[in-house]
Amino acid sequence: MKKGVRRMVVASMAALCALGASFSTSAYELNPEVKDVTPALREASTVGVWTSENPAMKNAPNKDAILVMTFGTTFKDTRAKTIDAVEKAIHEANPGVPVYEAYTSHIIIDRVKAKEGIQKLTPEEAFAKLKADGYTRVAVVSLDVIPGMEYSYDSIITKMQANNFKKLSLAMPLMYFQGTEGEPDQIVEFLNALKSQIPKMGPHEATLIMAHGTPHPGNAYYSVIQDRLQQLGMNDVFVYSVEGRPNLEDVIPKLKAGGYTTVTLMPIMMVAGDHANNDMAGSDPDSHKSILEKDGFTVKTYIHGLGENKNVRQIYVNRAEEALSALQK
């Protein structure tokens, strides 16, 4: 980071600390020259766990809860093994703190209600219930994989609730920090957790890990993931996405150039839902499995969501505890 840019960030953090805001492990040495800071600069310079305190409720009693936000899924079996399993792990790690849930997809909420008769809450409904139940401090945990469009949505919804609670915090997604400025490399942390489900491969075998993809600039995380795969010596693992870049067409030439003849397709999404079962492993001609088979590859599939991986669940437990700790400072 250039000195001028670093000083601006340092200055921002100094002013923020003076205002009583709290942060994650991300910290910069304070610059005493800063005398004032605008709300816009304060918000722009916030990294890591976001927190907000409401001065109007400073005398309210502390009553804490955790709110898990997830896009959701209509696939009942994978929901139990992934979303429900992560929420259970978070609750077991924090037995004295209730865990609430919100689905961010209204379409999935409607489909689950129609198919199963289960009413999932929107984030706004979940916050209203938390307030009605008397909770004053809420740690929000996002089950997103990267800080993309969905995580931005979670962030906006949480920030819109700042006046309704004494204190709010928003956890980082599965991957956030990239090892810069002394921060941990959470991409490496994730890949080390993922290793437990990567199959043992022969000299002509590769594993393709399928991400969702997004038009959000957060899509760049997939390039960082590929870089870290190479750093870790996982040279026969390639990341691609359903709705972003790199896509399958970008990866196929690399497979051919590397002499790979057999590939295993594996989603790196919270649940093994429609994308995993149909886009990736479906029987339609345009599924990834069919496209690869038509191109001469032998294709295996691993249809399990990240929530089934206990190592990944532990990362989300860690994210929840970071947000809860920020609440309690």
PABARO-90830 format. One record per residue (C-alpha): residue number from 1; residue in three letters; chain; x, y, z. Coordinates in steps of 0.5 Angstrom, whole numbers, plus 2048, in hexadecimal, padded with zeros to 3 digits. Each point is the difference from the previous one (the first is absolute). Example, Ala and Ser with C-alpha at 12.3 -4.5 7.8 and 13.67 -1.06 7.14 Angstrom:
     i    aa   ch    xx    yy    zz
     1   ALA    A   819   7F7   810
     2   SER    A   802   807   7FE
! end
This chain:
     i    aa   ch    xx    yy    zz
     1   MET    A   800   800   800
     2   LYS    A   803   807   7FE
     3   LYS    A   801   804   806
     4   GLY    A   7FB   806   7FE
     5   VAL    A   7FB   7FA   800
     6   ARG    A   802   7FD   806
     7   ARG    A   800   806   804
     8   MET    A   7F9   802   7FD
     9   VAL    A   7FD   7F9   803
    10   VAL    A   804   801   806
    11   ALA    A   7FD   807   801
    12   SER    A   7F9   7FD   7FF
    13   MET    A   802   7FA   805
    14   ALA    A   802   805   806
    15   ALA    A   7FA   805   7FF
    16   LEU    A   7FC   7F9   800
    17   CYS    A   803   7FE   807
    18   ALA    A   7FF   807   803
    19   LEU    A   7F8   7FF   7FE
    20   GLY    A   800   7F9   804
    21   ALA    A   7FF   7FC   7FA
    22   SER    A   803   7F9   800
    23   PHE    A   803   7FC   7FB
    24   SER    A   803   7F9   7FE
    25   THR    A   807   7FE   801
    26   SER    A   801   805   7FA
    27   ALA    A   804   805   803
    28   TYR    A   805   806   7FE
    29   GLU    A   804   804   804
    30   LEU    A   7FC   807   802
    31   ASN    A   802   806   7FD
    32   PRO    A   7FF   806   805
    33   GLU    A   800   805   7FB
    34   VAL    A   7F9   7FE   7FF
    35   LYS    A   7FB   805   803
    36   ASP    A   7F9   7FF   7FC
    37   VAL    A   7FD   7FA   7FC
    38   THR    A   7FA   800   7FC
    39   PRO    A   7FB   7FB   800
    40   ALA    A   802   7FE   7F9
    41   LEU    A   807   7FF   801
    42   ARG    A   7FE   7FC   807
    43   GLU    A   7FC   7FB   7FC
    44   ALA    A   805   800   7FA
    45   SER    A   806   7FE   804
    46   THR    A   7FC   7FA   804
    47   VAL    A   803   7FA   7FF
    48   GLY    A   7FF   7F9   803
    49   VAL    A   7FA   7FF   805
    50   TRP    A   7FC   806   800
    51   THR    A   7FD   803   806
    52   SER    A   7FB   805   802
    53   GLU    A   7FE   803   806
    54   ASN    A   7F9   804   802
    55   PRO    A   802   806   805
    56   ALA    A   7F8   800   801
    57   MET    A   800   7F9   803
    58   LYS    A   806   801   804
    59   ASN    A   7FC   7FF   806
    60   ALA    A   7FD   7FA   7FE
    61   PRO    A   801   7F9   803
    62   ASN    A   805   7FB   7FC
    63   LYS    A   7FC   7FA   7FD
    64   ASP    A   804   7FD   7FA
    65   ALA    A   7FE   7FB   7FB
    66   ILE    A   803   7FE   7F9
    67   LEU    A   7FC   801   7F9
    68   VAL    A   803   7FB   7FB
    69   MET    A   7FE   803   7F9
    70   THR    A   800   7FB   7FA
    71   PHE    A   7FD   800   7F9
    72   GLY    A   7FD   7F9   802
    73   THR    A   7FE   7FA   7FC
    74   THR    A   7FA   7FC   7FD
    75   PHE    A   804   7FA   801
    76   LYS    A   7FE   7FD   807
    77   ASP    A   805   7FB   800
    78   THR    A   806   804   7FF
    79   ARG    A   7FD   806   805
    80   ALA    A   800   7FB   805
    81   LYS    A   807   7FE   7FF
    82   THR    A   803   807   7FF
    83   ILE    A   7FC   806   802
    84   ASP    A   7FD   7FD   806
    85   ALA    A   806   7FC   802
    86   VAL    A   804   807   800
    87   GLU    A   7FB   803   804
    88   LYS    A   800   7FA   805
    89   ALA    A   808   801   800
    90   ILE    A   7FF   807   802
    91   HIS    A   7FB   7FF   805
    92   GLU    A   804   7FB   803
    93   ALA    A   806   804   800
    94   ASN    A   7FC   806   804
    95   PRO    A   7FB   7FC   804
    96   GLY    A   7FE   806   804
    97   VAL    A   7FE   804   7FA
    98   PRO    A   7FA   7FF   7FB
    99   VAL    A   801   7FF   7F9
   100   TYR    A   7FB   803   7FB
   101   GLU    A   7FF   7FE   7F9
   102   ALA    A   7FE   805   7FA
   103   TYR    A   800   7FE   7F8
   104   THR    A   802   805   7FB
   105   SER    A   7FC   7FD   7FA
   106   HIS    A   7F9   802   800
   107   ILE    A   7FF   7FB   7FB
   108   ILE    A   803   7FA   804
   109   ILE    A   7FC   802   806
   110   ASP    A   7F9   800   7FC
   111   ARG    A   802   7F9   7FD
   112   VAL    A   802   7FD   806
   113   LYS    A   7FA   803   803
   114   ALA    A   7FC   7FD   7FA
   115   LYS    A   803   7F9   800
   116   GLU    A   802   7FF   808
   117   GLY    A   7FB   804   803
   118   ILE    A   806   803   804
   119   GLN    A   800   808   801
   120   LYS    A   807   803   7FF
   121   LEU    A   801   807   802
   122   THR    A   803   805   7FC
   123   PRO    A   806   804   803
   124   GLU    A   7FB   806   802
   125   GLU    A   7FB   7FB   803
   126   ALA    A   806   7FD   804
   127   PHE    A   802   807   803
   128   ALA    A   7F9   802   802
   129   LYS    A   7FF   7F9   803
   130   LEU    A   807   801   804
   131   LYS    A   7FE   807   802
   132   ALA    A   7F9   7FD   802
   133   ASP    A   803   7FB   804
   134   GLY    A   804   805   804
   135   TYR    A   807   7FF   7FD
   136   THR    A   804   807   800
   137   ARG    A   807   7FD   7FD
   138   VAL    A   800   7FC   7FA
   139   ALA    A   806   7FD   7FC
   140   VAL    A   7FE   7FE   7F9
   141   VAL    A   804   7FA   7FD
   142   SER    A   800   800   7F8
   143   LEU    A   800   7F9   7FD
   144   ASP    A   803   803   7FA
   145   VAL    A   807   7FD   7FD
   146   ILE    A   803   807   7FD
   147   PRO    A   7FE   807   801
   148   GLY    A   7FC   801   7FA
   149   MET    A   7F9   802   7FE
   150   GLU    A   7FC   7FC   806
   151   TYR    A   805   802   805
   152   SER    A   7FF   807   7FE
   153   TYR    A   7F9   7FF   801
   154   ASP    A   801   7FD   807
   155   SER    A   804   806   801
   156   ILE    A   7FB   805   7FE
   157   ILE    A   7FA   7FD   804
   158   THR    A   804   800   806
   159   LYS    A   802   807   800
   160   MET    A   7F9   802   7FF
   161   GLN    A   7FE   7FD   806
   162   ALA    A   805   804   804
   163   ASN    A   7FB   805   804
   164   ASN    A   7FC   7FA   802
   165   PHE    A   805   7FC   804
   166   LYS    A   805   802   806
   167   LYS    A   806   7FD   7FC
   168   LEU    A   801   7FC   7F9
   169   SER    A   806   7FC   7FD
   170   LEU    A   800   7FD   7FA
   171   ALA    A   805   7FA   7FF
   172   MET    A   805   7FF   7FA
   173   PRO    A   7FE   7FB   7FB
   174   LEU    A   804   7FA   7FF
   175   MET    A   805   803   7FC
   176   TYR    A   802   807   801
   177   PHE    A   807   802   802
   178   GLN    A   805   7FE   7FB
   179   GLY    A   807   801   804
   180   THR    A   801   807   7FF
   181   GLU    A   802   805   805
   182   GLY    A   802   7FB   805
   183   GLU    A   7F9   7FD   800
   184   PRO    A   7FF   7F8   7FF
   185   ASP    A   7FF   7FD   7FA
   186   GLN    A   7F9   7FD   800
   187   ILE    A   800   7FD   7F9
   188   VAL    A   806   7FC   802
   189   GLU    A   7FC   7FE   807
   190   PHE    A   7FA   7FE   7FB
   191   LEU    A   804   7FC   7FB
   192   ASN    A   803   7FC   806
   193   ALA    A   7F9   7FF   803
   194   LEU    A   7FE   7FE   7F9
   195   LYS    A   806   7FB   7FF
   196   SER    A   7FC   7FA   804
   197   GLN    A   7FB   7FF   7FB
   198   ILE    A   805   801   7FA
   199   PRO    A   801   7F9   7FD
   200   LYS    A   806   7FC   7FF
   201   MET    A   802   801   7F9
   202   GLY    A   805   7FD   7FB
   203   PRO    A   804   803   7FB
   204   HIS    A   7FB   801   7FB
   205   GLU    A   7FA   802   805
   206   ALA    A   7FE   807   802
   207   THR    A   7FA   803   804
   208   LEU    A   7FC   806   7FE
   209   ILE    A   7FD   804   806
   210   MET    A   7FA   804   7FE
   211   ALA    A   7FE   807   803
   212   HIS    A   7FA   804   7FE
   213   GLY    A   803   806   7FD
   214   THR    A   7FD   807   800
   215   PRO    A   801   806   7FC
   216   HIS    A   802   804   807
   217   PRO    A   807   801   800
   218   GLY    A   801   7FB   805
   219   ASN    A   800   7FB   7FB
   220   ALA    A   808   802   800
   221   TYR    A   800   7FB   806
   222   TYR    A   800   7FA   7FB
   223   SER    A   807   802   7FD
   224   VAL    A   803   801   807
   225   ILE    A   7FD   7F9   801
   226   GLN    A   804   7FD   7FA
   227   ASP    A   806   804   802
   228   ARG    A   800   7FD   807
   229   LEU    A   7FE   7F9   7FD
   230   GLN    A   807   800   7FD
   231   GLN    A   804   803   806
   232   LEU    A   7FD   7FA   804
   233   GLY    A   803   7FB   7FA
   234   MET    A   7F8   7FE   7FE
   235   ASN    A   802   801   7F9
   236   ASP    A   7FB   7FB   7FE
   237   VAL    A   7FA   804   803
   238   PHE    A   7FD   805   7FC
   239   VAL    A   7FA   805   802
   240   TYR    A   7FB   802   7FB
   241   SER    A   7F9   803   801
   242   VAL    A   7F9   800   7FD
   243   GLU    A   7FE   807   7FF
   244   GLY    A   807   804   800
   245   ARG    A   807   7FF   7FE
   246   PRO    A   804   7FB   800
   247   ASN    A   7FB   7FC   7FD
   248   LEU    A   800   7F9   7FD
   249   GLU    A   802   802   7F9
   250   ASP    A   806   804   803
   251   VAL    A   802   7F9   804
   252   ILE    A   7FF   7FB   7FB
   253   PRO    A   806   802   7FC
   254   LYS    A   805   800   806
   255   LEU    A   7FD   7F9   801
   256   LYS    A   802   7FE   7F9
   257   ALA    A   807   803   800
   258   GLY    A   801   7FD   807
   259   GLY    A   7FF   7F9   7FD
   260   TYR    A   7FA   7FF   805
   261   THR    A   7FB   7FA   7FE
   262   THR    A   7FC   7FF   806
   263   VAL    A   7FD   806   804
   264   THR    A   7FC   800   806
   265   LEU    A   7FA   806   801
   266   MET    A   7FF   803   807
   267   PRO    A   7FC   806   802
   268   ILE    A   803   805   805
   269   MET    A   7F9   803   802
   270   MET    A   7FD   7FF   807
   271   VAL    A   7FB   7FB   7FD
   272   ALA    A   7FF   7FB   7FB
   273   GLY    A   7FA   803   7FC
   274   ASP    A   7FE   801   7F9
   275   HIS    A   807   803   7FE
   276   ALA    A   803   7F9   802
   277   ASN    A   7FB   7FB   7FF
   278   ASN    A   7FE   803   7F9
   279   ASP    A   805   805   7FD
   280   MET    A   806   7FC   802
   281   ALA    A   7FE   7F9   800
   282   GLY    A   7F9   800   7FD
   283   SER    A   7FF   7FB   7FA
   284   ASP    A   7FE   806   7FB
   285   PRO    A   804   801   7FA
   286   ASP    A   802   807   803
   287   SER    A   802   7FE   807
   288   HIS    A   808   800   801
   289   LYS    A   800   7F9   801
   290   SER    A   7FD   7FF   7F9
   291   ILE    A   805   805   7FD
   292   LEU    A   806   7FD   803
   293   GLU    A   7FE   7F9   7FE
   294   LYS    A   7FE   802   7F9
   295   ASP    A   807   803   800
   296   GLY    A   803   7F9   801
   297   PHE    A   801   801   808
   298   THR    A   7FE   7FA   805
   299   VAL    A   7FC   804   805
   300   LYS    A   7FF   7FF   807
   301   THR    A   7FB   804   805
   302   TYR    A   801   802   807
   303   ILE    A   7F9   803   802
   304   HIS    A   801   802   807
   305   GLY    A   7FF   807   803
   306   LEU    A   806   804   803
   307   GLY    A   7FB   800   807
   308   GLU    A   801   7F8   800
   309   ASN    A   808   801   801
   310   LYS    A   801   801   807
   311   ASN    A   806   804   7FF
   312   VAL    A   7FC   805   7FC
   313   ARG    A   7FB   800   806
   314   GLN    A   805   801   805
   315   ILE    A   803   807   7FC
   316   TYR    A   7F8   802   800
   317   VAL    A   800   7FF   807
   318   ASN    A   807   804   801
   319   ARG    A   7FC   806   7FC
   320   ALA    A   7FA   7FF   805
   321   GLU    A   805   801   806
   322   GLU    A   804   806   7FD
   323   ALA    A   7F9   803   7FF
   324   LEU    A   7FE   7FF   807
   325   SER    A   806   802   803
   326   ALA    A   800   807   7FC
   327   LEU    A   7F9   800   803
   328   GLN    A   802   7FF   807
   329   LYS    A   806   805   800
! end
